[in-house]
Amino acid sequence: MEDYVPKSIEDVKTRYSYQKIVDHDLTIVMEDERKRGLPEECTFTIREIAGEKGSIREPSSVAECKDVAEEIERCLRAGIDRIREVLYG
């Protein structure tokens, strides 16, 4: 299996069928800008899932990766009930 990790939604659109993304029940992105063109009713930033506003920006250095990973984990843990609500009603 290939270890390809897309860096942006444009990479995903180019590499995979855009329809595959649109057909998902839930799409979680890091930055507000990445929501453009995706269904509003099922696309959220990680912070929105946690009931917060704003984006989590991609780390600009290796040193920032741990902090960003911890922020993502915090938001996903805080938002688990919201994730269940979106997926299961």
VMD Tcl script that builds the backbone (N, CA, C; Angstrom):
set m [mol new atoms 267]
animate dup $m
set s [atomselect $m all]
$s set {name element resname resid chain x y z} {
  {N N MET 1 A 0.840 -1.187 0.000}
  {CA C MET 1 A 0.000 0.000 0.000}
  {C C MET 1 A 0.882 1.247 0.000}
  {N N GLU 2 A 0.496 2.208 -0.783}
  {CA C GLU 2 A 1.254 3.438 -0.947}
  {C C GLU 2 A 1.050 4.365 0.252}
  {N N ASP 3 A 2.124 5.029 0.693}
  {CA C ASP 3 A 2.058 5.948 1.827}
  {C C ASP 3 A 1.923 7.386 1.349}
  {N N TYR 4 A 0.910 7.679 0.570}
  {CA C TYR 4 A 0.686 9.023 0.051}
  {C C TYR 4 A -0.186 9.803 1.016}
  {N N VAL 5 A 0.272 10.984 1.407}
  {CA C VAL 5 A -0.505 11.850 2.284}
  {C C VAL 5 A -0.707 13.182 1.556}
  {N N PRO 6 A -1.940 13.501 1.178}
  {CA C PRO 6 A -2.186 14.769 0.479}
  {C C PRO 6 A -1.926 15.947 1.400}
  {N N LYS 7 A -1.409 17.034 0.841}
  {CA C LYS 7 A -1.096 18.224 1.626}
  {C C LYS 7 A -2.221 19.262 1.578}
  {N N SER 8 A -3.141 19.110 0.662}
  {CA C SER 8 A -4.235 20.077 0.544}
  {C C SER 8 A -5.411 19.413 -0.150}
  {N N ILE 9 A -6.547 20.095 -0.111}
  {CA C ILE 9 A -7.734 19.568 -0.790}
  {C C ILE 9 A -7.492 19.512 -2.297}
  {N N GLU 10 A -6.668 20.429 -2.806}
  {CA C GLU 10 A -6.345 20.403 -4.229}
  {C C GLU 10 A -5.606 19.115 -4.588}
  {N N ASP 11 A -4.692 18.676 -3.694}
  {CA C ASP 11 A -3.996 17.407 -3.920}
  {C C ASP 11 A -4.988 16.255 -3.946}
  {N N VAL 12 A -5.954 16.294 -3.038}
  {CA C VAL 12 A -6.948 15.233 -2.966}
  {C C VAL 12 A -7.791 15.229 -4.236}
  {N N LYS 13 A -8.232 16.425 -4.652}
  {CA C LYS 13 A -9.057 16.514 -5.867}
  {C C LYS 13 A -8.293 15.994 -7.069}
  {N N THR 14 A -7.002 16.274 -7.122}
  {CA C THR 14 A -6.189 15.851 -8.253}
  {C C THR 14 A -5.955 14.348 -8.222}
  {N N ARG 15 A -5.649 13.829 -7.071}
  {CA C ARG 15 A -5.272 12.421 -6.964}
  {C C ARG 15 A -6.480 11.498 -6.913}
  {N N TYR 16 A -7.519 11.911 -6.251}
  {CA C TYR 16 A -8.707 11.078 -6.081}
  {C C TYR 16 A -9.906 11.767 -6.714}
  {N N SER 17 A -10.927 11.022 -6.914}
  {CA C SER 17 A -12.160 11.592 -7.430}
  {C C SER 17 A -12.763 12.514 -6.383}
  {N N TYR 18 A -13.081 13.731 -6.763}
  {CA C TYR 18 A -13.705 14.689 -5.849}
  {C C TYR 18 A -15.009 14.117 -5.313}
  {N N GLN 19 A -15.671 13.313 -6.089}
  {CA C GLN 19 A -16.935 12.716 -5.676}
  {C C GLN 19 A -16.768 11.875 -4.421}
  {N N LYS 20 A -15.618 11.231 -4.245}
  {CA C LYS 20 A -15.386 10.419 -3.056}
  {C C LYS 20 A -15.455 11.266 -1.789}
  {N N ILE 21 A -14.970 12.491 -1.856}
  {CA C ILE 21 A -15.023 13.381 -0.691}
  {C C ILE 21 A -16.458 13.826 -0.460}
  {N N VAL 22 A -17.121 14.244 -1.502}
  {CA C VAL 22 A -18.478 14.773 -1.394}
  {C C VAL 22 A -19.448 13.722 -0.865}
  {N N ASP 23 A -19.212 12.463 -1.127}
  {CA C ASP 23 A -20.100 11.398 -0.688}
  {C C ASP 23 A -19.953 11.029 0.784}
  {N N HIS 24 A -18.994 11.568 1.474}
  {CA C HIS 24 A -18.796 11.227 2.875}
  {C C HIS 24 A -19.856 11.862 3.763}
  {N N ASP 25 A -20.155 11.209 4.885}
  {CA C ASP 25 A -21.108 11.731 5.855}
  {C C ASP 25 A -20.510 12.843 6.701}
  {N N LEU 26 A -19.184 12.849 6.832}
  {CA C LEU 26 A -18.502 13.835 7.662}
  {C C LEU 26 A -17.121 14.081 7.098}
  {N N THR 27 A -16.784 15.349 6.928}
  {CA C THR 27 A -15.443 15.737 6.514}
  {C C THR 27 A -14.929 16.738 7.532}
  {N N ILE 28 A -13.760 16.471 8.093}
  {CA C ILE 28 A -13.146 17.363 9.073}
  {C C ILE 28 A -11.854 17.886 8.476}
  {N N VAL 29 A -11.714 19.209 8.470}
  {CA C VAL 29 A -10.530 19.855 7.921}
  {C C VAL 29 A -9.868 20.690 9.006}
  {N N MET 30 A -8.629 21.067 8.779}
  {CA C MET 30 A -7.921 21.874 9.766}
  {C C MET 30 A -8.221 23.364 9.611}
  {N N GLU 31 A -8.343 23.827 8.387}
  {CA C GLU 31 A -8.475 25.255 8.122}
  {C C GLU 31 A -9.797 25.570 7.431}
  {N N ASP 32 A -10.381 26.710 7.780}
  {CA C ASP 32 A -11.636 27.171 7.173}
  {C C ASP 32 A -11.572 27.168 5.651}
  {N N GLU 33 A -10.450 27.595 5.111}
  {CA C GLU 33 A -10.315 27.711 3.653}
  {C C GLU 33 A -10.501 26.372 2.959}
  {N N ARG 34 A -10.222 25.280 3.644}
  {CA C ARG 34 A -10.330 23.942 3.050}
  {C C ARG 34 A -11.771 23.468 2.927}
  {N N LYS 35 A -12.713 24.207 3.527}
  {CA C LYS 35 A -14.124 23.832 3.457}
  {C C LYS 35 A -14.766 24.256 2.141}
  {N N ARG 36 A -14.138 25.186 1.437}
  {CA C ARG 36 A -14.716 25.694 0.193}
  {C C ARG 36 A -14.982 24.575 -0.806}
  {N N GLY 37 A -16.201 24.557 -1.308}
  {CA C GLY 37 A -16.566 23.584 -2.330}
  {C C GLY 37 A -17.056 22.257 -1.782}
  {N N LEU 38 A -16.983 22.080 -0.461}
  {CA C LEU 38 A -17.463 20.842 0.152}
  {C C LEU 38 A -18.830 21.090 0.772}
  {N N PRO 39 A -19.650 20.078 0.940}
  {CA C PRO 39 A -20.996 20.262 1.493}
  {C C PRO 39 A -20.961 20.868 2.900}
  {N N GLU 40 A -21.626 22.016 3.069}
  {CA C GLU 40 A -21.606 22.736 4.344}
  {C C GLU 40 A -22.184 21.924 5.497}
  {N N GLU 41 A -23.224 21.140 5.224}
  {CA C GLU 41 A -23.920 20.435 6.295}
  {C C GLU 41 A -23.092 19.323 6.934}
  {N N CYS 42 A -22.034 18.894 6.285}
  {CA C CYS 42 A -21.239 17.805 6.860}
  {C C CYS 42 A -19.737 18.066 6.820}
  {N N THR 43 A -19.347 19.341 6.684}
  {CA C THR 43 A -17.931 19.700 6.653}
  {C C THR 43 A -17.649 20.692 7.769}
  {N N PHE 44 A -16.695 20.365 8.608}
  {CA C PHE 44 A -16.372 21.176 9.768}
  {C C PHE 44 A -14.861 21.296 9.928}
  {N N THR 45 A -14.427 22.377 10.569}
  {CA C THR 45 A -13.029 22.418 10.991}
  {C C THR 45 A -12.921 21.598 12.264}
  {N N ILE 46 A -11.727 21.228 12.605}
  {CA C ILE 46 A -11.504 20.462 13.832}
  {C C ILE 46 A -11.998 21.259 15.032}
  {N N ARG 47 A -11.757 22.558 15.025}
  {CA C ARG 47 A -12.208 23.387 16.144}
  {C C ARG 47 A -13.737 23.479 16.186}
  {N N GLU 48 A -14.395 23.535 15.043}
  {CA C GLU 48 A -15.866 23.561 15.024}
  {C C GLU 48 A -16.437 22.286 15.633}
  {N N ILE 49 A -15.819 21.162 15.361}
  {CA C ILE 49 A -16.260 19.898 15.943}
  {C C ILE 49 A -16.198 19.976 17.469}
  {N N ALA 50 A -15.211 20.720 17.982}
  {CA C ALA 50 A -15.037 20.869 19.429}
  {C C ALA 50 A -15.914 21.976 20.004}
  {N N GLY 51 A -16.723 22.646 19.154}
  {CA C GLY 51 A -17.580 23.729 19.620}
  {C C GLY 51 A -16.862 25.061 19.713}
  {N N GLU 52 A -15.751 25.183 19.012}
  {CA C GLU 52 A -14.948 26.399 19.030}
  {C C GLU 52 A -14.958 27.040 17.652}
  {N N LYS 53 A -14.371 28.211 17.556}
  {CA C LYS 53 A -14.228 28.885 16.267}
  {C C LYS 53 A -12.764 28.881 15.859}
  {N N GLY 54 A -12.547 29.033 14.557}
  {CA C GLY 54 A -11.187 29.176 14.063}
  {C C GLY 54 A -10.633 27.915 13.441}
  {N N SER 55 A -9.420 28.053 12.996}
  {CA C SER 55 A -8.722 26.988 12.292}
  {C C SER 55 A -7.506 26.547 13.083}
  {N N ILE 56 A -7.021 25.384 12.745}
  {CA C ILE 56 A -5.717 24.934 13.216}
  {C C ILE 56 A -4.824 24.973 11.984}
  {N N ARG 57 A -3.836 25.827 12.034}
  {CA C ARG 57 A -2.967 25.957 10.866}
  {C C ARG 57 A -1.952 24.824 10.820}
  {N N GLU 58 A -1.609 24.457 9.606}
  {CA C GLU 58 A -0.606 23.418 9.433}
  {C C GLU 58 A 0.697 23.889 10.062}
  {N N PRO 59 A 1.434 22.977 10.680}
  {CA C PRO 59 A 2.704 23.387 11.289}
  {C C PRO 59 A 3.673 23.867 10.219}
  {N N SER 60 A 4.395 24.922 10.546}
  {CA C SER 60 A 5.358 25.458 9.579}
  {C C SER 60 A 6.754 24.899 9.812}
  {N N SER 61 A 6.907 24.124 10.883}
  {CA C SER 61 A 8.206 23.512 11.156}
  {C C SER 61 A 7.985 22.185 11.886}
  {N N VAL 62 A 9.007 21.388 11.894}
  {CA C VAL 62 A 8.938 20.112 12.602}
  {C C VAL 62 A 8.702 20.356 14.087}
  {N N ALA 63 A 9.272 21.419 14.616}
  {CA C ALA 63 A 9.129 21.740 16.032}
  {C C ALA 63 A 7.670 21.994 16.421}
  {N N GLU 64 A 6.868 22.507 15.499}
  {CA C GLU 64 A 5.456 22.796 15.776}
  {C C GLU 64 A 4.556 21.560 15.664}
  {N N CYS 65 A 5.036 20.497 15.086}
  {CA C CYS 65 A 4.199 19.317 14.827}
  {C C CYS 65 A 3.586 18.744 16.107}
  {N N LYS 66 A 4.351 18.644 17.178}
  {CA C LYS 66 A 3.829 18.077 18.424}
  {C C LYS 66 A 2.705 18.937 18.974}
  {N N ASP 67 A 2.889 20.259 18.969}
  {CA C ASP 67 A 1.851 21.158 19.472}
  {C C ASP 67 A 0.573 21.048 18.645}
  {N N VAL 68 A 0.718 20.987 17.335}
  {CA C VAL 68 A -0.442 20.876 16.454}
  {C C VAL 68 A -1.137 19.525 16.671}
  {N N ALA 69 A -0.368 18.468 16.788}
  {CA C ALA 69 A -0.952 17.140 17.027}
  {C C ALA 69 A -1.726 17.114 18.343}
  {N N GLU 70 A -1.184 17.745 19.367}
  {CA C GLU 70 A -1.875 17.803 20.660}
  {C C GLU 70 A -3.162 18.615 20.563}
  {N N GLU 71 A -3.140 19.694 19.799}
  {CA C GLU 71 A -4.342 20.511 19.610}
  {C C GLU 71 A -5.420 19.732 18.854}
  {N N ILE 72 A -5.012 19.002 17.833}
  {CA C ILE 72 A -5.956 18.173 17.076}
  {C C ILE 72 A -6.565 17.115 17.993}
  {N N GLU 73 A -5.736 16.450 18.765}
  {CA C GLU 73 A -6.251 15.425 19.683}
  {C C GLU 73 A -7.226 16.026 20.692}
  {N N ARG 74 A -6.893 17.182 21.253}
  {CA C ARG 74 A -7.762 17.843 22.222}
  {C C ARG 74 A -9.124 18.147 21.607}
  {N N CYS 75 A -9.102 18.703 20.402}
  {CA C CYS 75 A -10.357 19.068 19.735}
  {C C CYS 75 A -11.195 17.838 19.388}
  {N N LEU 76 A -10.564 16.792 18.910}
  {CA C LEU 76 A -11.316 15.586 18.560}
  {C C LEU 76 A -11.909 14.929 19.799}
  {N N ARG 77 A -11.164 14.917 20.890}
  {CA C ARG 77 A -11.716 14.368 22.145}
  {C C ARG 77 A -12.897 15.208 22.622}
  {N N ALA 78 A -12.748 16.531 22.550}
  {CA C ALA 78 A -13.828 17.427 22.976}
  {C C ALA 78 A -15.037 17.316 22.060}
  {N N GLY 79 A -14.814 16.952 20.802}
  {CA C GLY 79 A -15.888 16.922 19.829}
  {C C GLY 79 A -16.459 15.556 19.523}
  {N N ILE 80 A -16.088 14.544 20.292}
  {CA C ILE 80 A -16.540 13.187 19.962}
  {C C ILE 80 A -18.061 13.063 19.945}
  {N N ASP 81 A -18.748 13.757 20.847}
  {CA C ASP 81 A -20.216 13.689 20.839}
  {C C ASP 81 A -20.783 14.328 19.580}
  {N N ARG 82 A -20.189 15.421 19.132}
  {CA C ARG 82 A -20.631 16.074 17.886}
  {C C ARG 82 A -20.403 15.171 16.694}
  {N N ILE 83 A -19.273 14.493 16.688}
  {CA C ILE 83 A -18.967 13.560 15.589}
  {C C ILE 83 A -20.025 12.454 15.554}
  {N N ARG 84 A -20.338 11.903 16.699}
  {CA C ARG 84 A -21.370 10.852 16.760}
  {C C ARG 84 A -22.716 11.386 16.288}
  {N N GLU 85 A -23.049 12.607 16.692}
  {CA C GLU 85 A -24.328 13.222 16.301}
  {C C GLU 85 A -24.422 13.353 14.786}
  {N N VAL 86 A -23.360 13.846 14.164}
  {CA C VAL 86 A -23.359 14.026 12.709}
  {C C VAL 86 A -23.452 12.682 12.002}
  {N N LEU 87 A -22.720 11.705 12.487}
  {CA C LEU 87 A -22.678 10.407 11.809}
  {C C LEU 87 A -23.905 9.533 12.068}
  {N N TYR 88 A -24.418 9.593 13.294}
  {CA C TYR 88 A -25.476 8.647 13.655}
  {C C TYR 88 A -26.821 9.283 14.002}
  {N N GLY 89 A -26.859 10.616 14.000}
  {CA C GLY 89 A -28.110 11.301 14.250}
  {C C GLY 89 A -28.501 11.473 15.667}
}
mol reanalyze $m
mol bondsrecalc $m
mol representation Tube
mol addrep $m
